[in-house]
Amino acid sequence: METIRSAAKAATGGGTSAPTGPRDGPPDTPRGGPLATPVCALFGLRQPIFAFSHSIPVAAAVSRCGGLGTYGATRRTPQEIRDELALLRRLAGDAPIGVNLVLPPGMPEDDDPDAIERELPERHKAFVRGLYDKYSVPPPKRRGMRTRFLRSNEIARGQMEAVLESDVELVACGIGMPADFVERCKRSGKRILALCGSPKHARRAIDSGADLLVAQGHDSAAHTGPIGTFSLVPQVVEAAGDVPVLAAGGVMTGRHVAAGLALGAQGAWTGSLWLATDEYAIHPLLLKKLIAAGSDDTVVTRSESGKTFRQLRSAWSDEWSAPDAPRPLAMPYQDVLVGDLLGAIDDHEIEPLMHYAVGQGVAWIRDRRPVAEVYARLVEETLAALGAVAALAGGAR
Ligand SMILES: Cc1cc2nc3c(=O)[nH]c(=O)nc-3n(C[C@H](O)[C@H](O)[C@H](O)COP(=O)(O)O)c2cc1C
């Protein structure tokens, strides 16, 4: 056990403290280490731990620990993406970093929320007005995160150009992989990761040029498909052939990382794990809800954006699943319908309606800690779990 502990400590650069240098740990810490799998060599990682986060400090801290932090930029303007990726690079030093975009096909050509607004059904608008009244939500102070710009081809083109100009090593495609974008990314030395919810997605992503895949099971936060992580990961591994696969959906402890490796993945892709970190700085009311929640306190709903989305159950999801509620609209109509209300709920802290994307792994969120500590614990637990499995299997002989 002590050997495993020291191996884990060495693997994370020995650190649970905040980043201090260009990369956590001694500057001459070799890349690779006891947990390194072949996917680590693609990026020069110490451990195959990948993190998705909407927080630049979280993504930077994970990269500095020896994994790969990916910044979720889907709701950011092209100029914000330029500035934020430059900041991420400054904070991460020479450690590899990534960016995530969601590029769904079939969106309107131009950024014109007013045009979409005019098409919204009266029944849906009345339902939303009813929520303002029932929960005494004051008018929004500004346009909400989902309405400050419309998901459109115009915005997507600008976002892709900003990513292409950056020096990120990894581009993670949440939904959609436009062929021209993929080709230009690869020409400029960036690797393409695709999030997949089924073996069919995996085959399509490989045909479209993905360099690595995430098998994102039903447990996970955000846009999830119906297949559970345990069933999905080995199927995607089989479909992927030589293309490396990362396991996602409920990866919250080292036992989960070890299980992903046992299922054939080369590492883990994590999201919910980083919500309760000092660097993420989530609203205290939401942190309280996350800590109180168990795995059965999350729901998959289309009420957030028009696409399936796992989040904490709240009065928001309950209202939208009531028998007399209208069915959520398709993206981007739902964005425009609810975007300003969602912004007002957060701005005015309307507690019963406040919610957040999180996976079923929320059960493991018990307190708030620095990223470096969460990372070090994850690595230590993974090595311990692998050791325990080996001992168990050895005991059977
Ligand atoms: C708050 C939050 C927001 C997310 N937003 C996105 C997103 O914009 N694009 C995307 O591809 N995935 C998004 N995800 C999903 C993650 O990429 C990842 O697949 C997922 O969190 C893995 O499951 P886990 O949450 O159980 O670790 C989000 C996850 C969280 C927790």
The ligand as a Tripos MOL2 file, in Angstrom:
@<TRIPOS>MOLECULE
LIG
   31    33     1     0     0
SMALL
NO_CHARGES

@<TRIPOS>ATOM
      1 C1        -21.2700   21.6370  -15.9470 C.3       1 LIG1
      2 C2        -21.0060   20.7730  -17.1590 C.ar      1 LIG1
      3 C3        -21.1710   21.3210  -18.4230 C.ar      1 LIG1
      4 C4        -20.8940   20.5440  -19.5570 C.ar      1 LIG1
      5 N1        -20.9700   21.1170  -20.7890 N.ar      1 LIG1
      6 C5        -20.5110   20.4370  -21.8610 C.ar      1 LIG1
      7 C6        -20.3400   21.1010  -23.1180 C.ar      1 LIG1
      8 O1        -20.5860   22.3040  -23.2520 O.2       1 LIG1
      9 N2        -19.8640   20.3830  -24.1450 N.ar      1 LIG1
     10 C7        -19.5400   19.0440  -24.0230 C.ar      1 LIG1
     11 O2        -19.1130   18.4350  -25.0030 O.2       1 LIG1
     12 N3        -19.6910   18.3920  -22.8360 N.ar      1 LIG1
     13 C8        -20.1260   19.0680  -21.7660 C.ar      1 LIG1
     14 N4        -20.2140   18.4390  -20.5490 N.ar      1 LIG1
     15 C9        -19.9710   16.9790  -20.4720 C.3       1 LIG1
     16 C10       -18.4870   16.6530  -20.2400 C.3       1 LIG1
     17 O3        -17.7490   16.8850  -21.4140 O.3       1 LIG1
     18 C11       -18.2760   15.1950  -19.8430 C.3       1 LIG1
     19 O4        -18.5230   14.3480  -20.9340 O.3       1 LIG1
     20 C12       -19.1160   14.7060  -18.6880 C.3       1 LIG1
     21 O5        -19.1040   15.6450  -17.6450 O.3       1 LIG1
     22 C13       -18.5850   13.3620  -18.1960 C.3       1 LIG1
     23 O6        -19.4250   12.7930  -17.2370 O.3       1 LIG1
     24 P1        -19.3200   13.1260  -15.6690 P.3       1 LIG1
     25 O7        -19.9540   14.4510  -15.5180 O.co2     1 LIG1
     26 O8        -20.0580   12.0260  -15.0290 O.co2     1 LIG1
     27 O9        -17.8470   13.1470  -15.3170 O.co2     1 LIG1
     28 C14       -20.4850   19.1830  -19.4070 C.ar      1 LIG1
     29 C15       -20.3450   18.6550  -18.1260 C.ar      1 LIG1
     30 C16       -20.5890   19.4290  -17.0040 C.ar      1 LIG1
     31 C17       -20.3830   18.8240  -15.6370 C.3       1 LIG1
@<TRIPOS>BOND
     1     1     2 1
     2     2     3 ar
     3     2    30 ar
     4     3     4 ar
     5     4     5 ar
     6     4    28 ar
     7     5     6 ar
     8     6     7 ar
     9     6    13 1
    10     7     8 2
    11     7     9 ar
    12     9    10 ar
    13    10    11 2
    14    10    12 ar
    15    12    13 ar
    16    13    14 ar
    17    14    15 1
    18    14    28 ar
    19    15    16 1
    20    16    17 1
    21    16    18 1
    22    18    19 1
    23    18    20 1
    24    20    21 1
    25    20    22 1
    26    22    23 1
    27    23    24 1
    28    24    25 2
    29    24    26 1
    30    24    27 1
    31    28    29 ar
    32    29    30 ar
    33    30    31 1
@<TRIPOS>SUBSTRUCTURE
     1 LIG1         1 GROUP 0 **** ****
